[in-house]
Protein backbone atom coordinates (compact mmCIF):
# COMPACT_ATOMS: atom_id res chain seq x y z
CA UNK A 1 0.00 0.00 0.00
CA UNK A 2 1.48 3.33 -1.02
CA UNK A 3 1.19 6.12 1.52
CA UNK A 4 -1.65 8.52 0.90
CA UNK A 5 -1.05 12.18 0.33
CA UNK A 6 -4.07 13.12 2.35
CA UNK A 7 -3.21 16.81 2.54
CA UNK A 8 -3.45 17.32 -1.19
CA UNK A 9 -5.87 14.63 -2.27
CA UNK A 10 -8.55 14.47 0.42
CA UNK A 11 -12.15 15.23 -0.47
CA UNK A 12 -12.72 16.07 3.20
CA UNK A 13 -12.10 19.38 4.92
CA UNK A 14 -8.62 19.77 6.44
CA UNK A 15 -10.19 19.50 9.92
CA UNK A 16 -11.90 16.20 9.13
CA UNK A 17 -8.85 14.82 7.33
CA UNK A 18 -6.78 15.60 10.42
CA UNK A 19 -9.40 13.97 12.60
CA UNK A 20 -9.22 10.82 10.49
CA UNK A 21 -5.44 10.76 10.73
CA UNK A 22 -5.78 10.82 14.54
CA UNK A 23 -8.65 8.34 14.60
CA UNK A 24 -6.80 5.50 12.86
CA UNK A 25 -4.00 5.84 15.42
CA UNK A 26 -6.34 5.40 18.39
CA UNK A 27 -7.14 1.73 17.82
CA UNK A 28 -4.96 -1.36 18.09
CA UNK A 29 -6.20 -2.21 14.58
CA UNK A 30 -6.68 0.55 12.00
CA UNK A 31 -9.87 -0.93 10.60
CA UNK A 32 -11.67 -0.23 13.89
CA UNK A 33 -11.92 3.39 12.81
CA UNK A 34 -14.16 2.43 9.87
CA UNK A 35 -17.61 2.98 11.37
CA UNK A 36 -16.88 6.31 13.07
CA UNK A 37 -15.13 7.49 9.89
CA UNK A 38 -18.13 6.69 7.71
CA UNK A 39 -20.43 8.52 10.10
CA UNK A 40 -18.24 11.63 10.27
CA UNK A 41 -17.75 11.61 6.50
CA UNK A 42 -21.50 11.41 6.03
CA UNK A 43 -22.00 14.31 8.43
CA UNK A 44 -19.73 16.48 6.29
CA UNK A 45 -20.54 15.33 2.74
CA UNK A 46 -24.19 14.41 3.35
CA UNK A 47 -23.98 10.78 2.30
CA UNK A 48 -21.51 8.04 1.43
CA UNK A 49 -20.71 9.04 -2.13
CA UNK A 50 -18.44 6.93 -4.33
CA UNK A 51 -15.61 9.36 -3.62
CA UNK A 52 -16.17 9.07 0.15
CA UNK A 53 -16.09 5.27 -0.04
CA UNK A 54 -12.96 5.34 -2.18
CA UNK A 55 -11.07 7.64 0.16
CA UNK A 56 -12.07 5.77 3.32
CA UNK A 57 -11.09 2.46 1.72
CA UNK A 58 -7.77 3.98 0.74
CA UNK A 59 -7.11 5.41 4.20
CA UNK A 60 -7.75 2.06 5.88
CA UNK A 61 -6.19 -0.17 3.25
CA UNK A 62 -9.52 -1.89 2.51
CA UNK A 63 -11.29 -2.58 -0.74
CA UNK A 64 -14.23 -0.36 -1.66
CA UNK A 65 -16.42 -3.44 -1.72
CA UNK A 66 -15.47 -4.23 1.86
CA UNK A 67 -16.35 -0.68 2.96
CA UNK A 68 -19.69 -0.82 1.12
CA UNK A 69 -20.46 -4.19 2.63
CA UNK A 70 -19.98 -2.85 6.15
CA UNK A 71 -21.78 0.43 5.42
CA UNK A 72 -24.86 -1.34 4.09
CA UNK A 73 -25.35 -2.99 7.48
CA UNK A 74 -25.89 0.19 9.49
CA UNK A 75 -29.23 1.97 9.26
CA UNK A 76 -27.86 5.47 9.87
CA UNK A 77 -25.50 5.28 6.90
CA UNK A 78 -26.87 6.18 3.48
CA UNK A 79 -25.70 6.05 -0.12
CA UNK A 80 -27.98 8.87 -1.27
CA UNK A 81 -28.34 12.43 0.05
CA UNK A 82 -31.01 13.20 2.63
CA UNK A 83 -32.49 16.60 3.42
CA UNK A 84 -30.39 19.21 5.22
CA UNK A 85 -32.43 18.31 8.29
CA UNK A 86 -33.34 14.66 8.51
CA UNK A 87 -36.41 14.20 10.71
CA UNK A 88 -36.50 10.77 12.32
CA UNK A 89 -39.76 9.91 14.03
CA UNK A 90 -39.62 6.96 16.41
CA UNK A 91 -42.78 4.86 16.22
CA UNK A 92 -41.60 1.97 18.37
CA UNK A 93 -43.79 0.72 21.22
CA UNK A 94 -43.24 3.36 23.92
CA UNK A 95 -43.60 6.17 21.41
CA UNK A 96 -46.49 4.47 19.59
CA UNK A 97 -48.48 4.23 22.82
CA UNK A 98 -48.12 7.97 23.28
CA UNK A 99 -49.15 9.08 19.80
CA UNK A 100 -46.08 8.65 17.59
CA UNK A 101 -48.18 7.80 14.54
CA UNK A 102 -50.21 10.99 14.92
CA UNK A 103 -46.92 12.81 15.03
CA UNK A 104 -45.59 11.00 11.98
CA UNK A 105 -48.83 11.68 10.07
CA UNK A 106 -48.61 15.35 10.91
CA UNK A 107 -45.02 15.55 9.66
CA UNK A 108 -46.09 13.86 6.43
CA UNK A 109 -48.93 16.34 6.04
CA UNK A 110 -46.84 19.42 6.78
CA UNK A 111 -43.92 18.37 4.61
CA UNK A 112 -45.88 16.70 1.82
CA UNK A 113 -43.52 13.73 1.80
CA UNK A 114 -43.67 10.21 3.20
CA UNK A 115 -41.21 7.78 4.73
CA UNK A 116 -37.72 8.41 3.29
CA UNK A 117 -39.04 11.39 1.29
CA UNK A 118 -37.14 14.65 0.74
CA UNK A 119 -38.85 18.03 0.34
CA UNK A 120 -38.29 19.64 -3.10
CA UNK A 121 -36.20 22.46 -1.56
CA UNK A 122 -33.92 19.87 0.03
CA UNK A 123 -34.36 21.33 3.51
CA UNK A 124 -36.13 18.37 5.10
CA UNK A 125 -36.26 14.64 4.79
CA UNK A 126 -38.55 12.40 6.80
CA UNK A 127 -38.01 8.94 8.16
CA UNK A 128 -39.92 6.57 10.41
CA UNK A 129 -37.27 5.01 12.64
CA UNK A 130 -36.89 2.36 15.30
CA UNK A 131 -36.35 3.09 18.99
CA UNK A 132 -34.00 6.05 19.57
CA UNK A 133 -33.58 5.58 23.31
CA UNK A 134 -35.96 8.25 24.58
CA UNK A 135 -38.79 5.93 25.65
CA UNK A 136 -39.53 7.67 28.96
CA UNK A 137 -39.91 11.02 27.20
CA UNK A 138 -42.11 9.72 24.40
CA UNK A 139 -43.05 10.45 21.76
CA UNK A 140 -39.63 11.56 20.64
CA UNK A 141 -37.90 12.41 17.40
CA UNK A 142 -34.42 13.25 16.23
CA UNK A 143 -33.62 15.97 13.74
CA UNK A 144 -30.17 14.97 12.56
CA UNK A 145 -28.61 14.33 15.98
CA UNK A 146 -30.86 16.63 18.05
CA UNK A 147 -33.49 15.06 20.25
CA UNK A 148 -36.95 16.57 20.71
CA UNK A 149 -39.09 14.80 23.23
CA UNK A 150 -42.53 14.74 24.87
CA UNK A 151 -44.10 15.94 21.64
CA UNK A 152 -47.63 16.11 20.33
CA UNK A 153 -48.88 16.50 16.78
CA UNK A 154 -49.30 20.20 17.50
CA UNK A 155 -45.57 20.54 18.19
CA UNK A 156 -44.81 19.84 14.52
CA UNK A 157 -45.23 23.33 12.97
CA UNK A 158 -43.04 24.91 15.65
CA UNK A 159 -40.25 22.37 15.15
CA UNK A 160 -40.31 22.83 11.39
CA UNK A 161 -40.28 26.62 11.75
CA UNK A 162 -37.24 26.42 14.00
CA UNK A 163 -35.26 24.47 11.41
CA UNK A 164 -36.53 26.55 8.47
CA UNK A 165 -35.11 29.60 10.19
CA UNK A 166 -31.81 27.82 10.69
CA UNK A 167 -31.73 26.83 7.04
CA UNK A 168 -32.50 30.41 5.97
CA UNK A 169 -29.72 31.75 8.19
CA UNK A 170 -27.34 29.32 6.50
CA UNK A 171 -27.90 30.71 3.02
CA UNK A 172 -31.33 29.58 1.96
CA UNK A 173 -30.73 25.86 2.07
CA UNK B 1 -33.80 17.55 27.30
CA UNK B 2 -34.82 14.31 29.03
CA UNK B 3 -36.81 15.14 32.12
CA UNK B 4 -35.57 13.88 35.46
CA UNK B 5 -38.15 12.46 37.86
CA UNK B 6 -38.06 11.44 41.46
CA UNK B 7 -40.11 9.50 43.96
CA UNK B 8 -39.69 9.00 47.74
CA UNK B 9 -39.28 5.24 47.30
CA UNK B 10 -36.20 5.70 45.18
CA UNK B 11 -32.81 4.70 46.56
CA UNK B 12 -30.39 6.94 44.74
CA UNK B 13 -27.07 5.21 44.31
CA UNK B 14 -26.28 5.28 40.61
CA UNK B 15 -28.43 8.37 40.04
CA UNK B 16 -27.24 10.27 43.09
CA UNK B 17 -25.17 12.73 41.04
CA UNK B 18 -27.84 13.25 38.36
CA UNK B 19 -28.83 16.86 37.85
CA UNK B 20 -25.85 18.16 39.79
CA UNK B 21 -23.52 19.04 36.95
CA UNK B 22 -21.25 16.03 37.54
CA UNK B 23 -20.32 15.94 33.85
CA UNK B 24 -17.87 18.61 34.99
CA UNK B 25 -14.85 16.81 36.40
CA UNK B 26 -14.38 19.29 39.28
CA UNK B 27 -17.96 18.74 40.37
CA UNK B 28 -17.53 14.98 40.04
CA UNK B 29 -14.45 15.12 42.28
CA UNK B 30 -16.27 17.32 44.77
CA UNK B 31 -18.99 14.64 44.96
CA UNK B 32 -16.47 11.95 45.82
CA UNK B 33 -15.61 10.91 42.28
CA UNK B 34 -12.53 8.82 41.40
CA UNK B 35 -11.98 7.84 45.05
CA UNK B 36 -13.16 4.30 44.27
CA UNK B 37 -10.67 3.96 41.41
CA UNK B 38 -7.83 5.15 43.65
CA UNK B 39 -8.84 2.66 46.33
CA UNK B 40 -8.90 -0.16 43.78
CA UNK B 41 -5.45 0.80 42.58
CA UNK B 42 -4.05 0.14 46.06
CA UNK B 43 -6.23 -2.89 46.89
CA UNK B 44 -5.54 -4.93 43.75
CA UNK B 45 -7.51 -7.24 41.45
CA UNK B 46 -8.47 -10.03 43.86
CA UNK B 47 -9.93 -7.58 46.34
CA UNK B 48 -11.93 -5.82 43.59
CA UNK B 49 -13.37 -9.07 42.26
CA UNK B 50 -14.30 -10.20 45.77
CA UNK B 51 -16.13 -6.94 46.43
CA UNK B 52 -17.95 -7.30 43.13
CA UNK B 53 -18.93 -10.86 43.95
CA UNK B 54 -20.15 -9.82 47.39
CA UNK B 55 -22.26 -7.05 45.84
CA UNK B 56 -24.48 -9.49 43.93
CA UNK B 57 -24.44 -6.99 41.08
CA UNK B 58 -25.87 -8.66 38.01
CA UNK B 59 -25.50 -7.50 34.42
CA UNK B 60 -27.85 -4.62 33.68
CA UNK B 61 -27.97 -5.24 29.94
CA UNK B 62 -30.61 -7.89 30.44
CA UNK B 63 -29.00 -11.28 30.94
CA UNK B 64 -28.39 -10.68 34.65
CA UNK B 65 -25.07 -12.53 34.79
CA UNK B 66 -23.15 -11.85 38.03
CA UNK B 67 -20.55 -9.17 37.26
CA UNK B 68 -17.89 -10.33 39.74
CA UNK B 69 -18.09 -13.88 38.40
CA UNK B 70 -17.80 -12.62 34.82
CA UNK B 71 -14.64 -10.70 35.69
CA UNK B 72 -13.16 -13.72 37.45
CA UNK B 73 -13.36 -15.75 34.21
CA UNK B 74 -10.68 -13.61 32.56
CA UNK B 75 -7.36 -15.48 32.65
CA UNK B 76 -4.69 -13.79 34.75
CA UNK B 77 -2.00 -14.49 32.18
CA UNK B 78 -2.61 -13.76 28.54
CA UNK B 79 -0.31 -13.52 25.54
CA UNK B 80 -2.72 -11.07 23.92
CA UNK B 81 -3.75 -7.74 25.44
CA UNK B 82 -6.94 -7.75 27.51
CA UNK B 83 -9.73 -5.25 27.04
CA UNK B 84 -12.73 -3.75 28.79
CA UNK B 85 -15.67 -3.03 26.53
CA UNK B 86 -18.55 -0.92 27.77
CA UNK B 87 -21.81 -1.61 25.99
CA UNK B 88 -23.70 1.66 25.63
CA UNK B 89 -25.46 0.56 22.46
CA UNK B 90 -28.74 0.87 24.35
CA UNK B 91 -31.32 -0.11 21.74
CA UNK B 92 -33.92 -2.34 23.38
CA UNK B 93 -37.29 -0.61 22.92
CA UNK B 94 -38.47 0.71 26.28
CA UNK B 95 -34.93 1.36 27.52
CA UNK B 96 -33.33 4.78 27.97
CA UNK B 97 -31.43 4.54 31.26
CA UNK B 98 -27.90 4.69 29.82
CA UNK B 99 -28.98 7.84 28.00
CA UNK B 100 -29.27 9.54 31.41
CA UNK B 101 -26.04 8.04 32.74
CA UNK B 102 -23.99 9.39 29.82
CA UNK B 103 -25.75 12.74 30.12
CA UNK B 104 -25.49 13.27 33.86
CA UNK B 105 -22.61 11.13 35.09
CA UNK B 106 -20.10 10.38 32.31
CA UNK B 107 -17.19 10.15 34.75
CA UNK B 108 -18.88 7.28 36.59
CA UNK B 109 -18.68 5.33 33.33
CA UNK B 110 -15.00 6.18 32.96
CA UNK B 111 -14.25 5.35 36.61
CA UNK B 112 -16.10 2.03 36.34
CA UNK B 113 -14.13 1.21 33.19
CA UNK B 114 -10.85 1.91 34.98
CA UNK B 115 -11.88 -0.34 37.88
CA UNK B 116 -12.88 -3.16 35.52
CA UNK B 117 -9.52 -2.73 33.80
CA UNK B 118 -7.68 -2.97 37.12
CA UNK B 119 -9.66 -6.07 38.07
CA UNK B 120 -8.80 -8.03 34.93
CA UNK B 121 -5.42 -6.50 34.12
CA UNK B 122 -6.44 -4.64 30.98
CA UNK B 123 -4.65 -1.54 29.77
CA UNK B 124 -7.37 -0.37 27.44
CA UNK B 125 -11.09 0.21 27.61
CA UNK B 126 -13.64 1.05 24.94
CA UNK B 127 -16.89 2.86 25.56
CA UNK B 128 -19.27 2.20 22.68
CA UNK B 129 -22.45 4.28 22.42
CA UNK B 130 -25.22 3.83 19.91
CA UNK B 131 -24.90 6.08 16.85
CA UNK B 132 -28.00 8.10 17.68
CA UNK B 133 -26.34 9.25 20.92
CA UNK B 134 -23.97 11.73 19.22
CA UNK B 135 -24.59 14.48 21.76
CA UNK B 136 -23.85 12.01 24.53
CA UNK B 137 -20.64 10.90 22.78
CA UNK B 138 -19.55 14.53 22.84
CA UNK B 139 -20.18 14.64 26.59
CA UNK B 140 -18.21 11.40 27.02
CA UNK B 141 -15.35 12.68 24.83
CA UNK B 142 -15.07 15.83 26.93
CA UNK B 143 -15.09 13.76 30.14
CA UNK B 144 -12.39 11.42 28.80
CA UNK B 145 -10.23 14.37 27.74
CA UNK B 146 -10.62 15.93 31.20
CA UNK B 147 -9.70 12.63 32.88
CA UNK B 148 -6.57 12.45 30.74
CA UNK B 149 -5.55 15.99 31.61
CA UNK B 150 -5.94 15.19 35.32
CA UNK B 151 -3.73 12.13 34.94
CA UNK B 152 -6.57 9.71 35.74
CA UNK B 153 -6.11 8.09 32.33
CA UNK B 154 -2.95 7.51 30.34
CA UNK B 155 0.51 6.17 31.13
CA UNK B 156 0.60 6.40 34.92
CA UNK B 157 -2.90 6.75 36.30
CA UNK B 158 -3.29 8.59 39.61
CA UNK B 159 0.49 8.86 39.91
CA UNK B 160 1.00 5.07 39.78
CA UNK B 161 2.91 3.11 37.18
CA UNK B 162 -0.32 1.55 35.83
CA UNK B 163 -1.40 2.44 32.32
CA UNK B 164 -5.01 2.72 31.19
CA UNK B 165 -6.35 4.16 27.97
CA UNK B 166 -9.98 4.83 27.11
CA UNK B 167 -11.42 5.15 23.62
CA UNK B 168 -14.99 6.31 22.99
CA UNK B 169 -16.95 5.82 19.82
CA UNK B 170 -20.46 5.29 18.48
CA UNK B 171 -22.11 2.78 16.24
CA UNK B 172 -24.15 3.77 13.21
CA UNK B 173 -27.59 2.33 13.84
CA UNK B 174 -28.05 -1.38 14.57
CA UNK B 175 -29.91 -3.07 17.44
CA UNK B 176 -27.98 -6.28 16.88
CA UNK B 177 -24.73 -4.56 17.86
CA UNK B 178 -26.00 -4.53 21.45
CA UNK B 179 -25.29 -8.28 21.50
CA UNK B 180 -21.78 -8.68 22.90
CA UNK B 181 -20.13 -10.61 20.09
CA UNK B 182 -21.73 -8.44 17.40
CA UNK B 183 -20.53 -5.43 19.38
CA UNK B 184 -16.95 -6.68 19.12
CA UNK B 185 -17.36 -7.20 15.38
CA UNK B 186 -18.63 -3.65 15.01
CA UNK B 187 -15.78 -2.27 17.06
CA UNK B 188 -13.39 -4.12 14.79
CA UNK B 189 -14.89 -2.26 11.83
CA UNK B 190 -17.12 -5.01 10.49
CA UNK B 191 -20.80 -5.79 10.00
CA UNK B 192 -22.37 -6.40 13.39
CA UNK B 193 -23.06 -10.11 13.12
CA UNK B 194 -22.68 -12.44 16.10
CA UNK B 195 -19.83 -14.84 16.75
CA UNK B 196 -20.36 -18.40 17.83
CA UNK B 197 -19.74 -19.22 21.49
CA UNK B 198 -17.63 -20.74 22.91
CA UNK B 199 -15.04 -19.34 23.01
CA UNK B 200 -16.52 -16.73 25.29
CA UNK B 201 -15.27 -13.14 25.17
CA UNK B 202 -13.58 -13.52 28.57
CA UNK B 203 -11.15 -15.87 26.83
CA UNK B 204 -11.20 -14.81 23.17
CA UNK B 205 -12.77 -11.41 22.66
CA UNK B 206 -11.85 -8.13 21.05
CA UNK B 207 -8.89 -8.51 18.65
CA UNK B 208 -8.67 -12.06 19.96
CA UNK B 209 -7.74 -10.94 23.48
CA UNK B 210 -9.61 -11.70 26.71
CA UNK B 211 -12.39 -9.14 27.03
CA UNK B 212 -14.87 -8.14 29.67
CA UNK B 213 -18.06 -6.70 28.21
CA UNK B 214 -20.44 -4.94 30.56
CA UNK B 215 -23.51 -2.82 30.10
CA UNK B 216 -23.01 0.91 30.70
CA UNK B 217 -25.31 0.85 33.75
CA UNK B 218 -23.34 -2.04 35.25
CA UNK B 219 -20.09 -0.15 34.74
CA UNK B 220 -21.52 3.08 36.16
CA UNK B 221 -22.61 1.11 39.22
CA UNK B 222 -19.13 -0.29 39.89
CA UNK B 223 -17.61 2.82 41.57
CA UNK B 224 -20.61 2.97 43.92
CA UNK B 225 -20.21 -0.70 44.85
CA UNK B 226 -16.56 -0.06 45.69
CA UNK B 227 -17.37 3.13 47.59
CA UNK B 228 -20.09 1.64 49.79
CA UNK B 229 -18.68 -1.90 49.94
CA UNK B 230 -20.01 -4.97 48.17
CA UNK B 231 -21.99 -6.28 51.12
CA UNK B 232 -23.70 -2.94 51.79
CA UNK B 233 -24.65 -2.68 48.12
CA UNK B 234 -26.05 -6.22 48.11
CA UNK B 235 -28.15 -5.44 51.19
CA UNK B 236 -30.11 -2.79 49.29
CA UNK B 237 -31.56 -5.36 46.89
CA UNK B 238 -33.26 -8.71 47.17
CA UNK B 239 -31.88 -12.21 47.48
CA UNK B 240 -29.11 -12.86 44.91
CA UNK B 241 -30.04 -9.55 43.25
CA UNK B 242 -27.85 -6.83 44.67
CA UNK B 243 -28.54 -3.12 44.81
CA UNK B 244 -30.83 -0.99 42.73
CA UNK B 245 -31.94 -0.85 39.17
CA UNK B 246 -32.72 2.05 36.85
CA UNK B 247 -36.27 1.18 35.83
CA UNK B 248 -37.63 3.02 32.82
CA UNK B 249 -41.37 3.50 33.10
CA UNK B 250 -42.92 4.31 29.74
CA UNK B 251 -46.11 3.97 27.75
CA UNK B 252 -49.52 4.61 29.27
CA UNK B 253 -48.32 5.64 32.68
CA UNK B 254 -49.13 8.95 34.35
CA UNK B 255 -45.54 9.87 35.28
CA UNK B 256 -43.11 8.17 32.91
CA UNK B 257 -39.41 8.38 33.67
CA UNK B 258 -36.32 6.57 34.86
CA UNK B 259 -36.58 5.66 38.55
CA UNK B 260 -33.86 4.05 40.64
CA UNK B 261 -35.53 1.47 42.86
CA UNK B 262 -34.23 -1.43 44.92
CA UNK B 263 -34.10 -4.78 43.17
CA UNK B 264 -37.21 -6.75 44.05
CA UNK B 265 -39.48 -3.68 44.16
CA UNK B 266 -43.12 -4.60 43.57
CA UNK B 267 -44.18 -4.05 39.97
CA UNK B 268 -47.75 -3.09 40.77
CA UNK B 269 -46.52 -0.48 43.21
CA UNK B 270 -44.05 0.75 40.63
CA UNK B 271 -46.83 1.39 38.15
CA UNK B 272 -49.49 2.74 40.50
CA UNK B 273 -47.47 4.60 43.11
CA UNK B 274 -44.15 5.51 41.54
CA UNK B 275 -45.57 6.01 38.07
CA UNK B 276 -48.86 7.50 39.26
CA UNK B 277 -51.02 4.80 37.69
CA UNK B 278 -52.38 4.30 34.21
CA UNK B 279 -52.72 7.50 32.23
CA UNK B 280 -56.12 9.18 32.28
CA UNK B 281 -57.46 6.82 34.95
CA UNK B 282 -57.82 4.00 32.47
CA UNK B 283 -57.47 0.34 33.33
CA UNK B 284 -54.30 -1.66 33.01
CA UNK B 285 -54.37 -4.20 30.21
CA UNK B 286 -50.82 -5.56 30.20
CA UNK B 287 -47.21 -4.78 31.11
CA UNK B 288 -44.01 -5.50 29.24
CA UNK B 289 -41.63 -5.79 32.20
CA UNK B 290 -38.11 -5.49 30.83
CA UNK B 291 -37.86 -4.12 27.31
CA UNK B 292 -39.75 -5.23 24.22
CA UNK B 293 -38.21 -8.70 24.06
CA UNK B 294 -39.65 -9.79 27.41
CA UNK B 295 -42.99 -11.65 27.43
CA UNK B 296 -46.01 -9.58 28.40
CA UNK B 297 -47.58 -9.88 31.86
CA UNK B 298 -51.27 -9.57 32.75
CA UNK B 299 -52.54 -7.35 35.60
CA UNK B 300 -53.20 -10.38 37.81
CA UNK B 301 -49.61 -11.56 37.31
CA UNK B 302 -48.02 -8.43 38.75
CA UNK B 303 -49.90 -8.33 42.07
CA UNK B 304 -47.06 -9.76 44.15
CA UNK B 305 -44.28 -9.58 41.62
CA UNK B 306 -40.92 -8.32 42.87
CA UNK B 307 -38.79 -6.87 40.10
CA UNK B 308 -35.61 -8.89 40.18
CA UNK B 309 -34.11 -11.39 37.76
CA UNK B 310 -35.29 -14.48 39.64
CA UNK B 311 -38.85 -13.43 40.50
CA UNK B 312 -39.69 -12.12 37.03
CA UNK B 313 -38.13 -15.26 35.57
CA UNK B 314 -40.33 -17.40 37.76
CA UNK B 315 -43.37 -15.45 36.56
CA UNK B 316 -42.57 -16.55 33.01
CA UNK B 317 -40.97 -13.38 31.76
CA UNK B 318 -37.66 -11.57 32.18
CA UNK B 319 -36.35 -8.52 33.99
CA UNK B 320 -34.32 -7.75 30.87
CA UNK B 321 -33.16 -4.17 30.54
CA UNK B 322 -35.62 -2.85 33.14
CA UNK B 323 -37.77 -1.02 30.60
CA UNK B 324 -41.33 -1.31 31.92
CA UNK B 325 -43.88 -0.55 29.21
CA UNK B 326 -47.40 0.02 30.51
CA UNK B 327 -50.32 -0.77 28.20
CA UNK B 328 -53.87 0.49 28.87
CA UNK B 329 -57.19 -1.19 28.10
CA UNK B 330 -57.73 0.79 24.91
CA UNK B 331 -54.75 -0.67 23.14
CA UNK B 332 -54.93 -3.31 20.43
CA UNK B 333 -52.61 -6.13 21.44
CA UNK B 334 -52.42 -7.42 17.87
CA UNK B 335 -51.16 -4.03 16.77
CA UNK B 336 -48.71 -3.94 19.67
CA UNK B 337 -47.46 -7.43 18.81
CA UNK B 338 -47.10 -6.41 15.18
CA UNK B 339 -45.11 -3.29 16.05
CA UNK B 340 -42.89 -5.39 18.30
CA UNK B 341 -42.18 -8.03 15.66
CA UNK B 342 -41.72 -5.37 12.97
CA UNK B 343 -38.83 -4.05 15.01
CA UNK B 344 -37.12 -7.43 15.29
CA UNK B 345 -37.72 -8.16 11.63
CA UNK B 346 -36.07 -4.83 10.77
CA UNK B 347 -33.14 -5.47 13.10
CA UNK B 348 -32.45 -9.14 12.39
CA UNK B 349 -28.96 -9.14 10.92
CA UNK B 350 -29.76 -12.05 8.65
CA UNK B 351 -26.85 -14.18 9.83
CA UNK B 352 -28.98 -17.07 11.11
CA UNK B 353 -31.82 -18.36 8.98
CA UNK B 354 -34.36 -19.14 11.76
CA UNK B 355 -34.21 -15.51 12.88
CA UNK B 356 -34.05 -13.90 9.44
CA UNK B 357 -36.91 -15.97 8.02
CA UNK B 358 -38.81 -16.37 11.26
CA UNK B 359 -39.09 -12.67 12.03
CA UNK B 360 -40.14 -12.02 8.45
CA UNK B 361 -42.91 -14.61 8.45
CA UNK B 362 -44.10 -13.58 11.89
CA UNK B 363 -44.38 -10.02 10.68
CA UNK B 364 -46.26 -11.13 7.56
CA UNK B 365 -48.68 -13.24 9.58
CA UNK B 366 -49.33 -10.52 12.12
CA UNK B 367 -49.75 -7.89 9.42
CA UNK B 368 -52.44 -10.03 7.81
CA UNK B 369 -54.06 -10.66 11.17
CA UNK B 370 -54.09 -7.03 12.05
CA UNK B 371 -55.65 -6.10 8.72
CA UNK B 372 -58.48 -8.54 9.54
CA UNK B 373 -57.55 -11.20 7.00
CA UNK B 374 -56.13 -13.76 9.38
CA UNK B 375 -57.30 -17.35 9.41
CA UNK B 376 -57.91 -19.50 12.49
CA UNK B 377 -54.91 -21.71 11.75
CA UNK B 378 -52.63 -18.65 11.68
CA UNK B 379 -52.67 -18.43 15.47
CA UNK B 380 -51.11 -21.86 15.76
CA UNK B 381 -48.79 -21.12 12.85
CA UNK B 382 -47.48 -18.09 14.68
CA UNK B 383 -46.80 -20.25 17.71
CA UNK B 384 -45.16 -22.93 15.59
CA UNK B 385 -42.89 -20.41 13.88
CA UNK B 386 -41.91 -18.67 17.11
CA UNK B 387 -41.25 -21.92 18.95
CA UNK B 388 -38.97 -23.08 16.16
CA UNK B 389 -36.87 -19.92 16.33
CA UNK B 390 -36.11 -20.40 20.01
CA UNK B 391 -32.56 -21.45 20.77
CA UNK B 392 -31.65 -22.00 17.13
CA UNK B 393 -29.58 -18.90 16.49
CA UNK B 394 -26.04 -17.70 17.27
CA UNK B 395 -27.29 -14.80 19.37
CA UNK B 396 -30.43 -14.15 21.40
CA UNK B 397 -32.13 -11.87 18.83
CA UNK B 398 -34.15 -14.77 17.49
CA UNK B 399 -35.36 -15.57 21.00
CA UNK B 400 -35.96 -11.88 21.65
CA UNK B 401 -38.38 -11.83 18.73
CA UNK B 402 -40.03 -15.17 19.42
CA UNK B 403 -40.58 -14.84 23.17
CA UNK B 404 -42.80 -11.74 23.22
CA UNK B 405 -44.76 -13.02 20.22
CA UNK B 406 -45.49 -16.29 22.01
CA UNK B 407 -46.54 -14.30 25.07
CA UNK B 408 -49.01 -12.15 23.15
CA UNK B 409 -50.58 -15.09 21.34
CA UNK B 410 -50.82 -17.20 24.47
CA UNK B 411 -52.17 -14.55 26.82
CA UNK B 412 -54.39 -12.68 24.38
CA UNK B 413 -55.59 -15.53 22.18
CA UNK B 414 -59.16 -14.30 22.45
CA UNK B 415 -58.18 -10.92 21.10
CA UNK B 416 -56.43 -12.56 18.16
CA UNK B 417 -59.55 -14.62 17.50
CA UNK B 418 -61.63 -11.46 17.59
CA UNK B 419 -59.60 -10.18 14.66
CA UNK B 420 -60.60 -13.11 12.48
CA UNK B 421 -63.13 -12.97 9.67
CA UNK B 422 -62.53 -9.39 8.66
CA UNK B 423 -63.61 -7.94 11.98
CA UNK B 424 -62.02 -4.53 12.46
CA UNK B 425 -60.15 -3.83 15.65
CA UNK B 426 -61.87 -1.22 17.79
CA UNK B 427 -58.58 0.16 19.10
CA UNK B 428 -56.30 -0.03 16.06
CA UNK B 429 -54.58 3.24 15.31
CA UNK B 430 -52.92 2.22 12.06
CA UNK B 431 -53.69 -0.56 9.67
CA UNK B 432 -50.37 -0.58 7.89
CA UNK B 433 -47.00 0.20 9.35
CA UNK B 434 -44.48 2.04 7.23
CA UNK B 435 -41.25 0.53 8.50
CA UNK B 436 -40.18 -2.35 6.29
Interface residues (C-beta under 8 A of the other chain):
Chain A: X26 X27 X28 X29 X31 X32 X33 X34 X35 X36 X38 X39 X60 X69 X70 X73 X74 X75 X76 X77 X91 X92 X93 X94 X96 X97 X98 X101 X104 X114 X115 X128 X129 X130 X131 X132 X133 X134 X135 X136 X137 X138 X142 X145 X146 X147 X149 X150
Chain B: X1 X2 X3 X81 X90 X91 X92 X93 X94 X95 X96 X98 X99 X124 X130 X131 X132 X133 X134 X135 X167 X169 X170 X171 X172 X173 X174 X175 X186 X187 X188 X189 X190 X191 X192 X207 X248 X249 X250 X251 X252 X256 X257 X258 X288 X292 X323 X325 X326 X327 X328 X331 X336 X339 X340 X343 X346 X347 X349 X429 X430 X433 X434 X435
